[in-house]
Structures are given as C-alpha cells and as structure tokens.
Amino acid sequence: MTKARCAIRPFDNLRRHELDPDTPLDFTIAADARGSRTDYCDDQAWRVKLGTRNEPALALQTQFGGRADLVSLEPSIRSDDMIYHQQWAYARSPVVTHFAPNLIQLEASLSPDLQLVARFWAMESRAAGGELQLKNLGGKDITLQLELHGSVIIGGRKRKLNMLTLADGTLALHLGEIGNINPVLTLEGASSEIYGWRIRNAKLGMRLTLLAGHSARIPFVCAGLADLRDSFSLAMSWLSRPWDRHYAQIDRQAAAVPKISTGNADWDLVIDWSTATLLKAFLNATDALPEPSFVGGRAVNRGWSRNGRGDDHIRSWAGQDPTVAYLALPAIATIEPAFAKAIIRNYLATQDASGFVDRQPGLAGQRQDMLMMPLLARMSWLMVERTADIEFAQEVFPALQKFFQRWFAADMDADGDGLPEWQSERQMGYVAFPTFGSGRGWSQGADTRLFECPDLLAYLISEAAALVQLAQELDDDESQTKHSQTLAALEAGLEALWVGRRYGYRDRDTHVHNVGRELLRGGAGDERHIINERFAQPARVLARIVGGVSQAPRIRLKLDGLDIHGTPCTVEAAADEIRWQNRQGVFTSPQPLSALHSLEVEGLSRVYKVYASAIDSSRLDINALLPLWTGRLPRARAQSLVALALDESHFLRANGLSMVSASDPDFDPSNVRGGGGIWMFWQALLGEGMVAAGFRAESTALLQRVLTRLSAVLGREGRLAQFYHADEIQGFGEAQHVAGSLPLKWLNDALGIQIRTAASVWVGGEFSWGAPIRIEQHGVIVQRSAAGTEIHFPSGYKEALPADAPDQLVIDPTLTRGDIEERPALPAPPVPADPDRGTVVIEVEDDADSDTKD
C-alpha cells in the first residue's frame, strides 16, 4: 500500500476558472518551449475530456500526432462498493480551474468526504501524464483502489494492449505499436498483487490508505518513443522526479502573462485562451532554423512527421506566416522576449546578399521562395519599444535596412516609380480578393504585378516610419534622414491612390483607376471573336479560358487592338504565360490597350469557353482601408476610412470587418463561394489604426463585437478557428490556429494599458471600454475606469492618473536607475499635412480488435 504524501501546492499566478462539462472546451496541452523539450518532427499533444452522465468523468486523450484515431487514459477510483468512473457517480462533477499551455487542473468531489484534484501535464513533446490528489475530509481512514484504463483505437478498431511486469511485481502498460512508436504508461505504486497476479483488463492499479484529514498524490506518465524500452525508461524517469519545482516554474511563468479582467467572464476566457494558444504554438529551434519558432497550432492530431524530417507537415506547420508573426510578436514580447526576438532572427537568417528575406521560413528548412511582406521593421520596433532592448536594435538594424531596400529593386518595382508591386496574391496574405484571386470562377484573377496597391504602400510606409524610429533610437542621423525622405515619397504615392472616399488599386503603367466591362462571354474556344470595343481610358484585357481537364492545353492567345497611343498592336501569349488552375486559364495583358478588336485562341477545341473583360480595379475590399493602420493619415482621410469600415452596407458585419465589401457581387460571408469572412490579422490592423488615428471608441466597439463573437464560437465549438463567418457563429479552417485568436496588441491599444516590466507601464488615452478594467502582469496591477487610473507596482509604490490622462510611460521611482531598462517613447516621424527501462509481456485481450464507432 502507498502512504499519503503532502498536498499539491496551489498556483498563485494562474487565473482560477470554473469550467464544467457543460462548457464543451477542447482543453489541449502540449510541451511548453519556454522550459521543456519539444520535437518538431514528433510532437505529441494531449487533450483533457470532461464526460457527461454515462461517460468517463475524466479522460486524458491523444492521437499521437495523427498515428491513432484515439488513445484514451481514464482514471477510476474504488471505495468500498462504489466505483467512481462515470460522471454520474461523482458528488460534484470535475471542473477545470486552471489552465496553461502545458497544464490543466481540475477539481471534483467523489463523495462529500472525498475530494479530487487532478493535474494533467505535458512534460515534453513525447511524455505527458499527471497526478491525482485525493483528500479525505472525513473522520475515518479510507482504503482506495486507483486504476488507469487504457484504450487505443486505430482504423476504427480497438487494439490489443500489453501488460509489462517487472520482477518486483511493478506494472506498466504497453499501448501497443502505434505507427512507429511504442508508448508505455506507468503509474506510481502500480502492482499486479492487487489483482491476485491475474490481470484481465488493460489497466494499471494501485491501493492506498488515505488517513482521515490527509491527502495523497498519485502520479502517472505516458511516454511515446520508437523503442518500448526507451518509452518505459523515459516514463519512469519522469515518474521518479519531484514535480513541484516544475509546477513552480509554470507558476512563475504565469506571472509574466497578463491577466485581464474586462468585466465580462466570457471575454476573459477568450483572452486567456488566446494567450495560452499563442504560447503553446512555440517550438524549440532545430538544425534548420536557429531560433524557436511557432506553428499554426498544436493539436492531438498534428505534430507527427511521417518522413521524420518535418518538411511533410501541413501548411500551418510549414513556417512563420507573416500575418501570424505580426499578431504573435507584440503579444509575446512582454511575456517571453526571447521568442519575440527569435521571430525576427529567423526571418533574417534567410537573408541573402541582395537583402531578400524569405516570407515563411520553417523549422525543417522550408522556404516559400517569396519576398517577406514589409513587416520586419515594424515588428522589430514593437519589440524594442516594449523591451528597450537597444542591443537587439543594433543587431538587426542593418539587415532591416537591406530588406527594406530590396522591396524597391527592379523585380519588385517594374516601372521604377518607387511604388512597388505585389508579385502574387499569396504574397498579400489572402488569396480571395475579387480583383486578384486566381483559380476561382467568381474572381477576376488579375495579375497583381500589374497594379499598385494601397495595402502594400501601407506596409512600406509603416516600415519606413519604424526605420526612422529605430534610427532615432540608435542616434543614426544619416539613416534617419534617408528613411524620412523615403517615407515622404511613399506617402505622396499613397495619396495618388485616393479615389472618392477611400484608397484604390491603380494600373502600374497608366496610373489609371479602371472600372471594368465585359467584352466576351462564353465564346467558343475554336473561333476568332470580333470585339471592336474602344475604352474610355487605357485598360488591360483579361482573358479567361474555361473547360477541359486539369492539364493546361497547348495554345496561343492573340489579342488584336490599339495600344495606349492608338497604334495597332497584337498581344500574344504562349501556353506557359497563361496561369492555369482549377480547369481554367487566366491571362492579363502585359500592356494596357485603348481598344480591343479581336480575340483568338489557337489550338483550342470547342469544348472550351472563352471570356474576356477590361480589368476592373474598382472592386472594394479591405485593402482600401489598410492605410489607416499606419496611424499617419491626415484626419479627413482617416475619418473617411473609419466611416467606410463601419458602414454595414460594406464592411461592418455581425462578427467584425469583412475582407470584402458586402456590396461586391461576389461577397460571401463564409469565404467559400466568394470573398469575405473575418480574419484576425486584418481586424487587428484596422483596430490598431483606429486607435492610432484618434478613434479609440470606434476601435473599442469593434473589438467588443469581435470578443462577443469569439466567445460564442468558443462556447459552441469548444475551440477557436483560423478564420470566421462574417455573420454566423461559425469558425473555418484549422481549429486552434493562432491566426484566429484574439489579437492581444489590439486589446492593449484599445484599453490603453501595456505593462512592460515590473517597473514600467505605458498607460493613458481615452477610456472607452465602459466597465472597469483590471490587468495584472509582472506583479504590477493596473486598474482603469471612468473614475481614473490606478497603478500598483510590486514595490508598493502607487500612482493615480485621471481617467483620460494622455498616453504616458509611468516608471516606479522607488527603483534605482539600474533597475529600469525603459526609455520614454520616441516621437513618430512627422505626419504629412492634411490634403483633404527487463520486462515480461502479458497480452491483454479485453475487447481487443473489436469494431468501434468511436
């Protein structure tokens, strides 16, 4: 029998929740890269499932990265004639009280006198387990039998499990060969003696006497390595260690995580969930990438690389997507600064002599072979601003300048006017804009290389402004002057893209904003079509060929017409110049025409249909609003964009701002049969932009709308998604993706609170949240309400500010100068004027190889 031991030490810094089985949340835990070994090629995440009524009350489950349909470990406890296994038997059902990226804690009452605290913990990528603490509140000693039941389902069939017994009678459970691993489950005190040396079921058991008023902790570990002996050794290694110091580390790490109380418990859960998802996304460095990096999301069915290299992972595990990097970096910077710096260093590790930086470097050496979005200087400045890490600024500044200049090379700026062009819609980060999306029957499919786009200019302006601020920080006057000049030129170029009440796309060569028109619909593929259309303004012609099979036909396309000077010309395109995707080929004329006389496709059969139109660059999508993000627009311009963003006939939907205007004929709120949906990256950019432009109340209202819908999705689906329906409570794409989490920088901006260190807080601006706000991080507590702002530093020093005091850096004056690593924020560049271990194996066949519907 096992004697009682000391109780589990409670957490001080993890927020306490009360989440019961009626809250169908997908509680996933994975090794935390901040203090654990992670394995990019074999990452095994686990989830904790709370059962209802006739289901097991508790289960720790996994799929070992996709190797199994389901692996489930279920605890049961016998006391006298009572078995506590199914949920109905519990006096009080388990509730989740604490969660972290790698840990879940639950509390329950088996009976009025017997309490349970369960902690489930992912120690490293290939080992997880937990411990069950039982507390006897009664006046009599209790004898209990604790069992762990194992179940493995692969290919819809329940598999055989093997008992491993040592010479001393100690037991372990071999879960069988699952893919290329042989996982082993161990339980402290497990012995075949309690079963009379006859084992009939796939389970581990142990007995203990629980003295009145005492507690007992029983740990277990499951490890999954290729060799059974290695799995057993790893599991026993973890089982033999003291765990309290690891719990203490988790608690210390939690002190760096902001605990934000908004006045709405559902919103607070979304915030905590988003932060845990972000932290959980990071994995340690590999030989192919020098620093820790993130993946889209950790889940029980992801993480196993079948080829063992990692380059066969799904897309969301294939590198640092910049739209996710931007959301991750400022949020992680004050929690784990090393991770924030790692994001930048990983990008710059791909830089070549020309300044080229790959858009999506991965932990297996993946590359996208596409120039990174212009976000690196902005992200680096956010890092420096939050941490005052001047050495980091000095380290990366030269490479950031080279990267910025690379955007103005001839292959990125074909007409050399200082306004570069996107090279593909994939580079933009979203592939369903009606103007550019390729391979979609509803999308125009225009070539991005032929247009100047307001979103790209917004990114470049933001990069230039960040370089100016970094140069100021580094006292580099020459670089500051140079980038200030580029900044002014970019802002002048952006102004030329203003059309009516918003920014628009314009032709790269003619600098004209075109309204399209149909020229040919469903023409026979084997005919020459007479068009005879003259354009009011020079326009590019887009030809679309539909039909046949997926393989591109051998054809030649000919357009006869007049060039921009009225001179007859013929535009020809060989098969390899036509983009072919999803049984359709699309070609955009490389030169604008003033008229189109005829169109012919040589080598095409009648089964194909031909369509043609003059390019339409007037279709409205979220990029028209994106310059707002720079925070540098004249007031009138910003006001017009905010009004358009919040116009329900265009962008404002029930769940946030749609990617495409609702007025577009191909708008689809689900993003399935048209452009639309809600993507957090673009919500964040525009929400941040509103705050920067002086529209905090509008940004706050939008953020609260998004929070409400995210909490509804989390409550209904048990997880957040990659992106969302614009109108309905529904998530799409990959579940538990970082991209669909709440943008935490936007939240900080809207609240006007950013706790940077234990000695410094950035706070102020209009208080527009409504309900009082409380944030605790690094031991600092900040409270804001309509009555004012109070800051409590861990030293005991307090400071009070009026409710709408201007943005300012508040530093604890009781600390010595050496304790403070902060500087006041530098001013932004001026804004332009307003222009308007031997074992015996026992095979157990309890329900083995039986069919199952689970």
N, C-alpha and C positions, 0 to 999 in steps of 0.2 A: 504494500500500500504506500501511497505517496502522502507525505505530510503537508500541511498547509504552509504557504510561504507569504511573504509580505505582499501588500496590495499594490496594484498598478498606480503609479504616480499620475495625478491628473495633469492635464495640459493647462498652461497659463495663457498661452498666446493664440491658440486656435479658437475661432469663434464657435460657440455652442449653438447647435440647431436641434430641432425636434422633428425629424423627418420619418414618418411612419410608412408602412406598406401601402397606404392609400396614395402616397406620393411616388409614382412609378419611375423613380430616377435610376439611371444606369450608372451605378457607382463603380467606376473603373479606377483601379490603382495600377501604377507602373513605377519602376525604379526611378528615383529622383536623381538626375545627373549632378545635382549640387553636392551629393555626398555618397553616391552609390556607383557601382559598376554598371554601365549599360552596354548593350551589344546591338549595334545597328543591324547585324545580319540575323540575329536571333533574339528578338525582344519579346518577352512573354508577359503580356498584361493580364490582369485578373479583374473580375468584377464580383461584387457582393450583391446577392439577390435576396431580397426580403420576400418571403412567401405569404400567401393569404390562405386562411382557413385550413384546407386539407393538404396544402403544400408544405415542404420543409420550411420551418420558420427562418432558417439561415442557410445559405449555401455560398461557398466560395468557388467561383467558376472561371474557366478559361477555355480557349480553343487552341492554346499553344501556338499562337501566331497564324492560325489557319490550318493547322495539321489535323484537327479534330472538329467534329460537329459540336461536341460539348464534353467537357470534363468537369465533373461536379464533386465537391467535397462537402459533406453535410454532417454537422455535429448533432448528436443526440445524447441525452443525459437520462439515466435511470435512477430513480429514487424510490425505494420500496416497490410498490406496484405501479408506479407512474413512469411513463416514458415521455420525455419532453423532446419531441422531434418536429411534429407538425405544428403549425402556428396556433391552432385552436387550443392546444394543451397549455399554452403559456398563460399565466395570470395577466401579464402585461406584454403585449407584442413588442418585438425589438424595434427600436427607433434609432436612426443614425443621429448621433450627437456631435460628432466632429469628423471632418474630412480634410485631407491634404493630398497632394499629388500621389503619394505613395502609401497612404494610410487611411483606413476607415475605422471609426469606433462606433459601436452600438451598445445600447443598454436595454435590458429587459428584466422581467420578473418571471421566474418559472413558477413560483408559488409565493404566497405572502411572506414566507420566511427565507426564500432562496433567490438571490439576485444574481444577474449575469451581466458582466461587461466583456464584450468581445472586441478585440483589436485585430484587424487584418492588415498585413504589412507586406509590401513588395520590397524585399531587401536588395535585390539586384535583378538584372534582366532575366536571369534563369533560376531564380529562387524566390519563393513567396510563402507566406504562411500567416501565422498569427498566434494569439493566445486567448484563452478563455479564462476569465476570472470569475470564480463562484464565491459568493459571500453568504454565510449562514447568519441570518438575523435572528434566528430563534434561540430558544434556551436549551436545546438538545443537540448533541453531535449527530451528524448525518453521514451515512455511508453512500457514496455515489459511484456510479459507473459511467464514465465518459467514453463515447465511441465516435470515431470519424468514419463515415461511409464514403466509399469511392465509387464513382460511376464514369465510364468512358463510352461515348458513342461516336463511331466513325462510319461514314457511309450509311447512316440510318440504322445501324445495328449496334447493340450493346456488346462491348468487348470483354474478353476474359482478363481478369486481374490476378496477380500472383502475390502470395504472402511470402515475405522473406523473414526467416527466423534465425537468430544467432544462437550460439551455444548456451548463452545465459538465459535464453527464452525471450530476449528482446525481439520485438516485431517491427517490421516495416512493410509497406505496401508498394509493390511494383505495379504501376499503372499500365504496364504492357509497352510494346513498341508503338510509338505514336509518331508516324513519319520517320524521321531519322534520330529520334531521341527516345530515351528510356527513363521516364520520370519516376521518382521514388518519393513516397510520402512517409514521414516519420512523425511520431507523437511521443512526447516525453512520458516515460513510465509505461508505454505500451508493452503488453506481455501476453503470451498465449496461455499463461497459467489461469487467467480469469475465465477462459473458455474450456477448461479441463483439457488443454492441449489439443482440442479438436476445433478446427476453425471451419465454419460452414458458410460464412459470408465474407464478402470483400470489405473488411473493415478493420480498423485498429481500435483497441480498447485498453483502458486502464481504470483502476479503482483508487479511490482516495477517501479518507475520513476527514470530514470537514467539521472542526470543532465549533462549538457554539460561539458566535461572535467573531469568528475568524474568516479569513479569505484564503483561497488557493488559486494559483495561476498555473495553467497547463498549456505549454506552447507546442506548436506543431509546425513543420516545414515541408514543403514540396519543392524539389529541385528537378530540373529537366535538362540533362546533358545527354550526349550521344551514348556514352558507356554507362551501364547500370551501376557499376561500382563507383564511378565518378559522381553520379547523381546522389547515391547514398552518402558518399563522403561529404559532398557539399551540404546536403541537408543536415547531417549530423554536426558538421562544423558550425552551422548557424544555430542549431538547437543547443549546442554546448556553450554558446557565448552569452554574456549578460546583455540583455536587450535595453535596459533602462538608459544607458548612455546614448543609444541610437534614438530612443524616444526623446531624450533631452535635446538632441541635435535637431530633430524635427520641430520641437517646440521653439528652439532658438531661431530657426529659420523662419518660423511663422511670425516672429516679431517684426521681420522686415517686410511682411506682406500687409498692405493696407487693409484694415477692417473698416469698411464704410457702412454707416448706418444712415439710410435715406429717409426713414420714416415709413417705409414700405417693406415688409419682410420678404415678399416675393422678389422685389428688385434686389434686395441684399443678397438673396440666394443666387440670383443670376450673376451678380458681381463676384461673389466668392467662387462660383462655378467657373466663370470665365478666367479668373486668376489661376485657379488650380489647373484648368485645361492648358493655359499658357505655360506654366512651369513644367507640367507633365510632358509637354511637346519637345523638350530639350533632351538631346543625347550627347554623350561624350565624343570628343574628337576621334578621328580614325587616321590611318596612314594616308588616306586620300584627301583629308581636309584638316587643316592644322588646329582648328578650334572647335569647341562644342557648337552644335547647330540644332535646328529644330526640324521637326516633321509636321505634316498637317495635323496629325492627331494619333494618339496611342489608343488602341482598342484590342479586345481579346482575339479578333480575327486578323490582325495585322502584325507585322514585325518579323515574320519568317522569310528569309531569302532562300529559295529553293536551290539556287546555284551557289550559295554560300558567299557570294561577293557583295550582294546588296544592290547591284545595278538592275535587278529584276523587280525591285519594289514598285508598288503602284505609284501613280503620278504624284500624289501628295507627299510621298516619302522620297521623291527624286531630287530634292534640292530646296534651297532657300527661295521660295517665291517672294519677289519684292513686295507685292501687295500685302503679304502676311508679315514680312520683315518689318514693314513700316508700322503695323499695328503692334508687333511684339516688342520692338526695341525701346521705345519710351516707357512702356509699361513695365519692362523688366529692369530698366536702368537703375531704379532706386531700390529694387529687391535684390538683384544679383548683377551688379555692374559688369562682372566678368563676362556674362552671357551677352550683354548688350555690345560690349566691345568685340566679342567673338563674331557677331553677325557681320560687322564691318570688316574685320580682318579676313574673314572667309571670302568675302567678295573680292577684296583687294589682293588676296592670294592668287587670283586668276588673272591679274592684270598683266598685259604684255607691254612691249616697248612702245607701242602706239598709244597706250592709255586704255585700250579695250578691257572692259571688265565683263565677265560672263553674267548673264541675267539670273541664272539659277544653279549655282554650284552645289553639289551634293556630297554626302558623306561617303559614297562609293566612288567618287571621282566623276560623277555625272556633270555634264555641261549642256547648256541649251544652245551654245554657239550663236548667241544673240546678245547684242549690247544691253547692258543693265539699264533699267529705267533711271532717269535722273533723280535719284532719291538719296544717294550716298552722302552728299554733303549735308543735306537737311537732317538725315538720321544721325550723322556724326555730331552736328551741332546740338541736337537734342540730348545726346549723350554727355557732351561737355557741359552744357547748360545745367544738367541735373546733378552732375558729379564733380564739377570743377576740376576735371582731370586734364590739366594742361599738357602733361606729358603725352597723353593719348592724342590730343590735338596736334602736337608737334610731330608725332609719329605718322599720322595719316594725312596731314595737310598736303604734302607734295603729291601723293598718289591721287588725292581727291581732285587736285587741280588738273592733273593729266587726264583723269577720267572726264572731267567737265569739258575740257578742250576736245576730247575725242568725239563728242557729240557734234562738233562743227566741222569735222572732216568732210571731204567731198562725197564720200559714200553715204553720209547721213544728211547732208545739205546739198542736194544736187544742183540747185540754182545759185548757191553761194551767197544768199542774201542774209545769212545769219539767223534764219528761221528754219531749223532742221525739220526733217520729216520722219514719222514712224516708218519702219521697214516692214511691218506686218501687224495685223490686228492682235496676234498673240503677244507681241511686244507691249501693246497697250494694256494688257491685263484682263481684257474682256473681249470675247470673240463674237458677240451677238449684237453689236451696234448695227442698226438697219442700214447705215451708209456703207459699212465695210465688211460685215460678217460674210465669210466665204462658205460655200458648200451648203447653204440654206436657201431653199426655194423662195422664201419670203424676203430675203435680204438682197440688197442691191449688189453687194460684193465688190465694191470699188477698190482699187489698189491704193493702199494707204501711202505709198511712196510718192504719189502724185498730188498730195494735199498737205496744206499747213493747218495744224490742228491746235485749238486753244488749250487742250489738256497738256500737250507736250510743252507748249510755251509756259504754262503754269508751273510745271515741274522744273523747267530750266530757270525760270525766274526765282523760284524758291531755292534752287541750288546756288545760283549766283548770290542771292541775299545771304545764304548760310556761309558761303565762302568769304564774303565781306565781313561777317561777324567773327568767323574764325581768324581771319587776318587781323582784325582789331584785337582779338584776344592774344594773339601772338606778336603784336606790335610790328606787323609786316606791312608797312605803309605802301610799298610798291604793289604788292598783291592786292591790297585793299583798293587802291586806285584802279588797277586793271579790271578787277571784277565789278567795281562800281560802274565803270563805263559799259561793260557787257550787260550789266543789269539794266541800265538805262536804255540800251538799244533793244533789248528783249521786250521791255515794257512798251516801247514805241511800236514794236512789231505786233505785240498783242493788241494794242489799241486799234490797229488796222483791221483786226478780225472782228470788230464790233459791228453787229448788224441789228438795227432796231433796238430791242430791249435785252439783247444777250450777245454772246460771242458765237461765232460760227466757223465752219470749215471753209477754206477757200482754195482755189486751184493754185498749185505750186508755181506755175509759169505765168498765167494770166492775172493772178491775184483777184480773180472774179469769184463771187459767190453765186453759184448756179442753182436755178430752180429747174428740175428735170422735166423731161417729157418723153412719152412713149413714142418710139419710131417704128417698131415692128413687133407684132405679137403672134407667136406660134407659126411662123413661116416654115414652109417645107425645107428640110435640110438639103435637098438636092437641087434647089433653084437659086437663081440670081434674083435678088429682090430690089426693086426700084423704090427708093425712098424719097428723093427730091425734097429735102427739108433744109431750110436755111434757119440758122439760130440767131436770136436777137443779140446774144453775147457768145463769144467763142466757148465751146464746150467739148468735153471729152465724150466719146461714144463708148458705151458699154454694151458688149455683145455677149449673149448667153446662149449656150448650146445645151439642150436637154434631151436625154434619152439614151438608148443603147445599154451597154454594160459598164461595169466599173472601170474597165481598161480604157484609157484615152485613145480615141481613133486617130489615125494618121491623116491630118487635114491641114489645109492652109486657108486662113481667113483673109479676105480682102475688103477694105473699105475705100470706096472712091468718093471724093468730095473736094472741099476747098480748105486750105489752111487758114490761119488767122489773118493772113494778108489777102485772102481771096484768090490765091493761086491754086490751080488744080493740083491735087496730090492723091497718092494712093498709099494707104497704110496696110501693110501686110504682116501677118503673124503666123509663124510655123507652130506646129503642134506643141512643141516644148515651151512656147511662150504663152500658152493658154493654161490657166490654172484649172485642173480637173479634179473634182472632188464630189462624192456622192452622186455620181452619174450626171454631172453637169460641168461644163467648162465655162469659165468666165474670162473675158479679156477686156481690159480698159485701154483705150487708145493712148499711146505714149505721148501724143501731141494733141492739143486742142484743135478742133475744126470749127470753121464758121458755117459749113454746110455739109450734109451727107447726101450724096446722090444715090449710091447703091451699096449693097452688102451681098457678099457671096462667100460660101464656104466650100472650097474644093475638096473632093474626096469624101463627102458626107452623104449618107443614104437618106431616103425619105423617112425612115423610122425616127429620125431626129427632128426636133423642132428648134427654130431659131428665134430669138428675141433680141431686140435692140432698144436702147434708150439713150437720151442725152443724160449725162451724170447729174444727179440731184445732190447737191451739197447742203441743202437747206433743212434736211430732216433733223428733228430736235431730239437730242439725247443729253445725258448728264454732263458730258464734256463741255457743253455750252456754259455750265455753271462753275466749272472747276477752277477758273482763275480766282474765284472768291477765296480759295484755300490759301493763296499767297499772303493774305492779310495786307495787301499793298494796293488795293484798288481805290480809286477816288470814291468818295462817299456815294455819289449818284450812281456810279456803276454798281457798287456793292448792293445798294438798296434795290436796284432793278433786279439783280440776280436773286436776292433773298425773296423778293416778291414772286418771281417766277418759280423758284424752288418750292415755295409754299402754296402755289396755285394748284388746287385739287383737279383742275382740268388738264394739268400737265404732269407734275412730278409727285406732289404730296398724296400718298396713299395711306391706307389704314395702318400699315406696318413701317412706314418710313418713306424715303425718297426713291422712286423707281429709277432704274437705269435708263429708261426710255420714256419719253413723254407719252402720256395716255392718249394724246391726240394723234399719235402716229398710227397709220393704218395697220401696222404690224406690231403694235404693242400687245404683249401678253404678260399679264401679271405673274404667271408661273415660270416664264422664261423658257417654255417648251416649244411653242409654235410661233414665237416672236421674241423680240427683245423686251426685257423687263425684269421684274424680281428685285429683291433687296439684298445688296451686298455690303457688308460692314465696312470695307475699305473706303468706298465712296461715301457712305454715311459719315464716316469719321472725318474725311477731308472737308466735306461741306459743313459739318457741325463745328469743327475747329475753325474753319474760315469765318463762320458767322460770329463766333466769339471774338476772333481777331479783328473783325470789321466793326465791332461795336453792337452786334445783335445777339447778345448773350441770352436774353429772354426767349428769342425765337429758337436759338440753338437748344436751350434747356427744354422747351416744349417738345421739340423734335426728339431729343434724347429720351424724355419720359415716355413718349409714344413708342419708341423702339424698345425701351425697357419693358413696357407693358406687354408687348407682343412677344418678346423673347421669353418672358416669364410664362406666358401662355403656352408657347411651344415646349418649353422645358417641362411644364406641368403635364402636358398632354402626351408628348413623345418620350419623355424621360431623358432627353439629351438635346443639345443644341446641334445645329446643322452647319453646312457650308454656306448656303445662302437660303433665302426665304421667299415665299409667295408674297406678292406685294399687298394682297388684300385678305387672304385667308390665313388661319393659324396652321401653317404647314412649312416644314423645312425640306430642303432638297440637297442633292449632292451627298458628300460623305458626312456621316454622323460624327460628332465630336471633333469637328475640324476647328482649328484655331481661327480660321478666317470668319467663322460665324459667331465667335464670341463677342461680348460687348467690348467695344474699343475703349480701353481704360484711360488713354490720354485724353480723349474727348470728354470723358466723365470728369477728369481732373480739371480740364479747362472750364467746363460748364459750372462746376462747383466753385471754382476759384480757389482751389486748395491743392497744393503739391508739397507733401512732406519729403524733403530731400535727404536729410540726415537727422540724427538725434539733436542737432544744434541749429538747424535751419529749416525754415518753412517759407515757401512762396505762397502768398495769400492775397486776396483782395478782389476788387472789381464789384460790379453789380451783383447783389444776392438775388437770384431769380428762381431758386428751387421751390420756394413755398414752405415746406416743412423744414424744421431744424435738421441740420446735418452734423454728424459726428464722424471723424476719421481718426484712427489710431494707427501709428506706424513708427517703428524705431523708438518706441516709448513716448513719443510725442502724441498729444491729443489736441485736435483742433475741432472746435465747435462753431458753426455759423448758423445764424438765424436772422430774422428781420430785426432783432434787437441788437445784434452786433456779433463780433467775432472774438472768441477766447482761445488762446494758445497756451497749453500747459506742457512745458518741457520736462524731461525726466530729472533734471537737476532741481526741480522745484520752482524754477522761475516761470512767471506767468506774464502774459501780455494781452491786453484787451484793445480792440480796434472798433471803430464804428462799423455799422452793417455794410455800407457801401464805400469803405475806405479804398483808395486806389491800390492797384496791384503793387506789391512790395515784397522785399525779402526781409523776413524777421529772423534775427540771429540771437541766440541765447547769450546775453552779455556776461553771464557768470563764468563762461568758459574762457580759458586763455586763448591767445591768438593761435597757438599751435594746435588747438583742438578744432579749429574751424578751417575747413577747406573750401569755403564758399567765397564767391565774389559777387558783388551786385551785378545784375544783368546788364550787358552792354546794349546800347540803343541799336535798333534795327537800322539798316540803311534808309535814307530819306525816301518817302513816298512821293511819286511824281504829282504834279499839280492836277487838279480835277479837270478833265476835258469834258465834261458833261457825263564511405569503407566495404572474410569468407561468409557466405550465407548458404542456407538450404532454401530451395524454392518449393513452395506449396501452391499448386494451381487451384484457384477457387472458381467454381463454375456457377455461381449464384446468378441465375437469369442470363448466363453467358450466351452470346451470339443470338440473342432473341431480337426479333424485329421491334422497333420502337418508332413511335411517331414524334418523339421529342426532337 
